[in-house]
Amino acid sequence: MMKKTIIYLLAGALTMGSISSCSEKFLEIDPEQSVSTNNAITDVNTLQTALNGTYSKLQGSGYYGRSVYVIPELMADNLYLSLRNTGRYLDYHNFIVREQDSFAEDLWNTSYEVVINATRALQGGEALTLNGTQQEEANQMIGEAYTLRALAHFDLTRFFAQPYNFSADAAHEGVPIIATIGEDPIAPARNTVKEDYDLIIADLNKAIGLMSDETANGTLSLNAAKALLARVYLYTEQYELAAETANEVIQSGNYSLLSSENYSDIWSEDYNSEVIFEIVNTIADNAGTNGLGHFFDEAGYADALATEDLYATYADSDVRKSAIERKPKNGAEDNALFVMKFPQGALQDDDVKILRIAEVYLIRAEAYAKTGQETLALEDLNTLAQSRDPEAEPIVATGEALLDRILEERRKELAFEGHRLFDLNRNKMNVNIDQGINVIEESYPNNRFILPIPLSELNANPNILPQNPDY
């Protein structure tokens, strides 16, 4: 079993598995630790297998299979734990996370497994000598590997380090970045946040130069890499580039906002026109009681419920209100607000929507607003808001009121998708941790808005210090 620290993760060989979006069984690669990357990846088939194993890591409950969606919402004002719960994420609900926390450790470990597997895949792919269509296939897969590595580094940076604008030139402590892997284990030190984001942006630009529009459902496309890059540019306050990159995705014509009548299709239908990238979960991939569906569904644990504060932001004519259902919870709240974005519930895990065109409109709107292009920002904001609520009056706002309205729209549109805490922290805003009955009011800046470096990593890697403050 792979030990839960970077120093040992780097010693491990490729983690193999079959990605659920592919129906055929791919070749297995010798997983022995002594096998080098170049020996493990010998052609496009073995490169595909390596990539499949990397994708499969995204499904884990410690990553996009649950924690990425839950933690940033519990540590803010969108979710709280029900009176009757299984005890999972209780410290996040109470805002008392410790360095021994198993969910933070799992998120750290799984994210670095993605980084390491993606790096091995792209190094092996770049070492191949191919011709014609095989080289095009390999380029696409290498681009996907760069995008996966960027995604994992991005998640590690935003969960375990303060936002880009926390210090001058983003010189504060970030997370270790893994750009290359040799045959020997290493014990990396922490990079600065600027160094983290520099690699993330470089990886995504490399990916964009390699990838094509035509990709399989459930895998990363050229536009997925661009959408993620637009998000990264927003987080790093490169607003002109954020707007430009978001515009490329929107203008591609490959995606469109669904009408209010078809809103539920976003969550119930795979590969619909709103989704740029989703993790595919088949019946065989079902995480059972560890899955998102079981976490939210009444027939499962229904551990987390939507807050009254969030519910009150939706007009009755706003179709997004249908993603929350009010009814009694057996043995707990009389007026529970159940999250309905996972319609298959406890029976089978839904595909996890990581990148959606609605977010891209919101990225462009925020970027426009922060570069003084308020008319364009309002166009994007109203395009989204009125597609969700045909009865909504046109939004008219300027200055700080416009920015507040964009963040409110992000809250309503992206609720339960793991954005809320980051949106508040990167905008230097205070955070209310809504516990359903009580509210913990925390002001910016705050050392506890980020997670601790796991104790297991501190014990195994002498170079990882310092621990994040207040842990």
LOVEXMAR-991556 format. One line per 2 residues: for each residue z, x, y of C-alpha. Coordinates in nm, 3 decimals. Each point is the difference from the previous one (the first is absolute). Example, Ala and Ser with C-alpha at 12.3 -4.5 7.8 and 13.67 -1.06 7.14 Angstrom:
BEGIN
0.780:1.230:-0.450  -0.066:0.137:0.344
REM end
This chain:
BEGIN
0.000:0.000:0.000  -0.091:0.130:0.347
0.314:0.099:0.189  0.061:-0.172:0.329
-0.046:0.287:0.243  -0.298:0.161:0.164
0.078:0.336:-0.151  -0.051:-0.140:-0.350
-0.267:-0.249:0.089  -0.221:0.286:0.104
0.042:0.158:-0.339  -0.121:-0.312:-0.178
-0.359:-0.048:-0.105  -0.219:-0.298:0.083
0.166:-0.333:-0.056  -0.249:-0.210:-0.189
-0.044:-0.371:-0.037  -0.262:-0.265:0.038
-0.039:-0.168:0.335  0.007:-0.372:-0.042
-0.319:-0.060:0.195  -0.204:0.172:-0.269
-0.070:-0.185:-0.320  -0.119:0.287:-0.216
0.237:0.252:-0.150  -0.044:0.340:0.157
0.040:0.332:-0.174  0.346:0.142:-0.041
0.062:0.351:0.132  0.230:0.251:-0.164
0.323:-0.051:0.195  0.167:0.327:-0.096
0.164:0.186:0.285  -0.193:0.316:-0.081
-0.337:-0.166:0.059  -0.146:0.105:0.334
-0.171:-0.243:0.234  -0.338:0.159:-0.059
0.036:-0.037:-0.377  0.126:-0.356:0.024
-0.288:-0.127:0.216  -0.332:0.102:-0.152
-0.239:-0.280:0.102  -0.018:-0.333:0.184
0.163:-0.184:-0.289  0.310:0.217:-0.003
0.007:-0.009:0.379  -0.001:-0.381:-0.020
0.286:0.011:-0.248  0.203:0.223:0.230
-0.066:-0.239:0.288  0.098:-0.301:-0.213
0.336:0.157:-0.069  0.053:0.050:0.372
-0.084:-0.362:0.083  0.235:-0.124:-0.269
0.295:0.160:0.179  -0.047:-0.239:0.292
0.098:-0.292:-0.224  0.353:0.120:-0.065
0.295:-0.207:0.121  0.122:0.305:0.187
-0.319:0.007:0.204  -0.249:-0.277:0.088
0.111:-0.203:-0.299  0.312:-0.099:0.196
0.189:0.247:0.222  -0.267:0.061:0.266
-0.025:-0.375:0.056  0.374:-0.071:-0.010
0.191:0.283:0.168  -0.154:-0.013:0.351
0.043:-0.378:0.010  0.364:-0.002:-0.118
0.087:0.272:0.251  -0.125:-0.226:0.279
-0.021:-0.371:0.073  -0.250:-0.143:-0.250
0.192:0.000:-0.329  0.358:-0.021:-0.117
0.163:-0.006:-0.344  0.094:-0.339:-0.136
0.365:-0.085:-0.073  -0.102:0.011:-0.367
-0.179:0.328:-0.063  -0.023:0.278:-0.257
0.151:0.264:0.229  -0.326:0.186:0.053
-0.052:0.132:0.355  0.347:-0.119:0.098
0.067:0.314:0.203  -0.317:-0.061:0.203
0.110:-0.356:0.068  0.337:0.136:0.116
-0.153:0.299:0.183  0.215:0.253:-0.190
-0.258:0.197:-0.199  0.136:0.327:-0.143
-0.166:0.322:-0.117  0.074:-0.098:-0.360
-0.206:-0.319:0.037  -0.221:-0.050:-0.306
-0.270:-0.200:0.181  -0.051:0.272:0.261
-0.011:0.255:-0.283  -0.256:-0.201:-0.193
-0.216:-0.044:0.310  0.015:0.373:0.072
-0.080:0.099:-0.358  -0.283:-0.247:-0.057
-0.165:0.081:0.332  0.003:0.369:-0.083
-0.141:-0.071:-0.344  -0.294:-0.166:0.179
-0.032:0.303:0.230  0.006:0.244:-0.288
-0.233:-0.192:-0.229  -0.245:-0.061:0.284
0.006:0.370:0.090  -0.067:0.101:-0.359
-0.283:-0.251:-0.020  -0.171:0.115:0.317
0.045:0.369:-0.084  -0.148:-0.056:-0.343
-0.281:-0.211:0.140  -0.089:0.253:0.267
-0.022:0.273:-0.265  -0.269:-0.188:-0.197
-0.367:0.102:0.015  -0.207:-0.317:-0.011
-0.341:-0.127:0.098  -0.152:-0.318:0.142
0.175:-0.328:-0.067  0.287:0.169:-0.181
0.081:0.197:0.314  -0.008:-0.324:0.202
0.239:-0.160:-0.249  0.229:0.301:0.018
-0.008:0.000:0.380  0.110:-0.362:0.005
0.288:0.071:-0.237  0.105:0.312:0.192
-0.002:-0.212:0.316  0.222:-0.255:-0.171
0.238:0.278:-0.102  0.021:0.124:0.359
0.072:-0.356:0.115  0.269:-0.050:-0.263
0.166:0.326:0.102  -0.016:-0.104:0.364
0.151:-0.340:-0.080  0.291:0.152:-0.190
0.069:0.267:0.263  -0.016:-0.271:0.268
0.252:-0.216:-0.184  0.233:0.295:-0.058
-0.018:0.093:0.367  0.067:-0.348:0.135
0.284:-0.073:-0.244  0.178:0.337:0.008
-0.074:0.130:0.352  0.032:-0.140:0.349
-0.321:-0.127:0.163  -0.254:0.228:0.162
0.124:-0.067:0.354  0.365:0.074:-0.082
-0.022:0.351:0.147  -0.236:0.196:0.220
-0.311:0.105:-0.194  0.145:-0.165:-0.314
0.185:0.324:-0.070  0.290:-0.166:-0.182
0.059:0.023:-0.375  -0.254:-0.169:-0.222
-0.053:0.023:-0.375  -0.149:0.281:-0.211
-0.379:-0.022:-0.015  -0.186:0.101:-0.314
-0.352:0.121:0.079  -0.066:0.214:-0.309
0.152:0.040:-0.345  0.004:0.307:-0.217
0.135:0.050:-0.348  0.358:0.080:0.098
0.267:-0.234:0.135  0.091:0.040:0.364
0.290:-0.111:0.219  -0.159:-0.107:0.327
0.178:-0.017:0.333  -0.032:-0.289:0.243
-0.294:0.001:0.238  0.008:-0.145:0.349
-0.121:-0.356:0.049  -0.299:0.135:0.193
-0.095:0.221:-0.294  0.036:-0.298:-0.234
-0.231:-0.217:0.207  -0.248:0.283:0.059
-0.055:0.024:-0.377  -0.011:-0.377:-0.043
-0.271:-0.030:0.266  -0.192:0.299:-0.136
0.009:-0.147:-0.352  -0.129:-0.337:0.119
-0.281:0.158:0.199  -0.100:0.202:-0.307
0.005:-0.319:-0.204  -0.219:-0.184:0.249
-0.253:0.281:-0.019  -0.019:-0.030:-0.378
0.024:-0.371:-0.076  -0.257:-0.277:-0.017
0.011:-0.373:0.073  -0.063:-0.098:-0.361
0.322:0.020:-0.199  0.161:-0.196:-0.280
0.247:-0.277:0.071  0.354:0.130:0.012
-0.101:0.351:0.104  -0.011:0.165:0.340
-0.319:-0.030:0.202  -0.135:0.170:0.309
0.132:-0.287:0.212  0.340:0.020:-0.167
0.027:0.364:0.104  -0.101:-0.099:0.354
0.250:-0.287:0.012  0.280:0.232:-0.109
-0.113:0.259:0.255  0.007:-0.265:0.274
0.359:-0.080:-0.100  0.091:0.370:0.008
-0.159:0.044:0.344  0.210:-0.295:0.122
0.318:0.159:-0.136  -0.088:0.332:0.168
-0.082:-0.169:0.333  -0.364:0.108:-0.007
-0.098:-0.342:0.124  -0.362:0.060:0.093
-0.069:0.138:-0.348  0.196:-0.288:-0.155
-0.215:-0.256:0.182  -0.322:0.187:-0.079
0.080:0.031:-0.371  0.120:-0.359:-0.031
-0.318:-0.111:0.172  -0.210:0.178:-0.265
0.174:-0.196:-0.274  -0.038:-0.333:0.179
-0.362:0.065:0.095  -0.090:0.097:-0.357
-0.030:-0.373:-0.071  0.156:0.044:-0.345
0.313:-0.200:0.085  0.081:-0.321:0.185
0.301:-0.211:0.084  0.029:-0.310:-0.215
0.025:-0.339:0.163  0.340:-0.166:0.023
-0.105:-0.240:-0.279  -0.058:0.296:-0.232
0.299:0.210:0.104  0.170:-0.029:-0.340
-0.302:0.171:-0.158  0.114:0.329:0.154
0.288:0.004:-0.247  -0.141:-0.197:-0.293
-0.351:0.145:-0.026  -0.069:0.361:-0.089
-0.253:0.196:0.208  -0.037:-0.266:0.269
-0.169:0.075:0.331  0.325:0.080:0.182
0.117:0.277:-0.231  -0.121:0.357:0.045
0.211:0.159:-0.274  0.228:-0.155:-0.260
0.181:0.127:-0.306  -0.118:-0.188:-0.305
0.261:-0.139:-0.237  -0.129:-0.146:-0.324
0.209:-0.177:-0.265  0.034:0.335:-0.175
0.146:0.153:0.316  0.267:-0.265:0.041
0.321:0.164:0.122  0.204:-0.300:-0.114
0.340:-0.022:0.165  -0.075:0.311:0.209
-0.306:-0.148:0.170  -0.041:-0.142:0.348
-0.068:-0.346:-0.135  0.323:-0.007:-0.196
0.186:0.139:0.301  -0.112:-0.287:0.226
-0.075:-0.292:-0.228  0.241:-0.288:-0.059
-0.072:0.022:-0.373  0.098:0.366:0.011
0.288:0.150:0.193  -0.101:-0.111:0.352
0.219:0.286:0.120  -0.140:0.009:0.353
-0.060:-0.295:0.231  -0.178:-0.031:0.334
0.219:-0.014:0.309  0.035:-0.306:0.218
-0.087:0.217:0.298  -0.340:0.086:-0.147
-0.067:-0.357:-0.112  0.063:-0.127:0.353
-0.281:0.217:0.140  -0.268:-0.211:-0.174
-0.130:-0.321:0.153  -0.030:-0.289:-0.246
-0.378:0.024:0.038  0.000:0.371:-0.091
-0.127:0.029:-0.356  0.206:0.315:-0.054
0.306:-0.220:-0.010  -0.121:-0.107:-0.345
0.083:0.351:-0.125  0.365:-0.105:0.028
0.141:-0.304:-0.180  0.332:-0.162:0.086
0.199:-0.149:-0.288  0.340:0.038:-0.165
0.067:0.302:-0.217  0.193:-0.087:-0.311
0.355:0.129:0.030  -0.058:0.154:0.341
-0.145:-0.104:0.339  -0.059:-0.370:0.065
-0.287:0.079:0.237  -0.154:0.310:-0.148
-0.328:0.131:0.139  -0.204:0.127:-0.295
-0.277:0.257:0.045  -0.328:-0.140:-0.136
-0.242:0.292:0.049  0.012:0.071:-0.374
-0.124:-0.329:-0.149  -0.004:0.113:-0.364
0.373:0.039:0.033  0.204:0.122:-0.293
-0.280:-0.060:-0.253  -0.222:0.291:0.102
-0.012:0.241:0.289  -0.254:-0.082:0.269
-0.232:0.266:0.133  0.180:0.184:0.279
-0.195:-0.013:0.326  0.042:0.337:0.172
-0.271:-0.014:0.269  -0.127:-0.322:0.156
-0.251:-0.070:0.277  0.263:-0.202:0.188
0.204:0.318:0.044  -0.310:0.183:0.124
-0.047:-0.263:0.274  0.364:0.048:0.095
-0.037:0.379:0.003  -0.297:-0.030:0.233
0.182:-0.251:0.220  0.305:0.226:0.039
-0.218:0.305:0.062  -0.198:-0.186:0.265
0.317:-0.125:0.169  0.148:0.350:0.010
-0.314:0.142:0.159  -0.021:-0.260:0.274
-0.278:-0.206:-0.160  0.194:-0.323:0.012
-0.298:-0.237:-0.007  -0.119:0.152:-0.328
0.355:-0.004:-0.136  0.029:-0.372:0.076
-0.333:-0.069:-0.170  0.123:0.156:-0.324
0.342:-0.160:0.027  -0.146:-0.346:0.055
-0.260:0.046:-0.273  0.277:0.049:-0.254
0.254:-0.245:0.142  -0.249:-0.287:0.030
-0.142:0.063:-0.347  0.352:-0.061:-0.133
0.084:-0.285:0.238  -0.301:-0.198:0.125
0.229:-0.196:0.232  0.138:0.310:0.170
-0.052:0.033:0.373  -0.181:0.319:0.103
0.242:0.286:0.056  0.006:0.124:0.359
0.226:0.298:0.064  -0.003:0.340:0.164
0.202:0.319:-0.003  0.320:0.003:-0.203
-0.032:-0.372:-0.071  -0.334:0.065:-0.170
0.143:0.281:-0.213  0.293:-0.220:-0.098
-0.242:-0.275:-0.098  -0.203:0.240:-0.215
0.315:0.113:-0.181  0.100:-0.362:-0.051
-0.341:-0.070:-0.149  0.036:0.302:-0.227
0.335:-0.138:-0.111  -0.146:-0.342:-0.080
-0.314:0.130:-0.170  0.141:0.293:-0.196
0.338:-0.144:-0.098  0.126:0.114:-0.343
-0.268:0.273:-0.017  0.221:0.292:0.102
-0.080:0.053:0.370  0.283:-0.148:0.206
0.250:0.289:0.022  -0.277:0.249:0.075
-0.150:-0.219:0.273  0.336:-0.015:0.175
0.093:0.365:-0.047  -0.335:0.146:0.112
0.016:-0.218:0.311  0.353:0.123:0.076
0.151:-0.344:-0.036  0.341:-0.114:-0.117
0.029:-0.151:-0.348  0.193:-0.305:-0.114
0.083:0.014:-0.371  0.013:-0.371:-0.073
0.232:-0.070:-0.295  -0.056:-0.374:-0.004
0.349:-0.078:0.127  0.076:0.307:0.212
-0.220:0.233:0.204  0.058:0.374:0.028
-0.129:0.116:0.339  -0.120:0.362:0.005
-0.149:0.175:0.302  -0.280:0.255:0.026
0.012:0.295:-0.056  0.182:-0.025:-0.329
0.036:0.255:-0.278  0.040:-0.279:-0.255
-0.343:-0.154:0.065  -0.134:0.256:-0.247
0.106:0.072:-0.358  0.197:0.300:-0.126
-0.161:0.284:-0.190  0.117:-0.079:-0.357
0.304:0.190:-0.121  -0.187:0.104:-0.316
-0.260:0.176:0.217  0.267:0.172:0.206
0.168:0.126:-0.317  -0.321:0.126:-0.160
-0.181:0.146:0.300  0.196:0.245:0.217
-0.278:0.003:0.261  0.000:-0.374:0.072
0.289:0.007:0.248  0.090:-0.137:0.245
0.092:-0.346:-0.117  -0.082:-0.274:0.246
0.285:-0.045:0.253  0.285:-0.241:-0.079
-0.051:0.024:-0.378
REM end
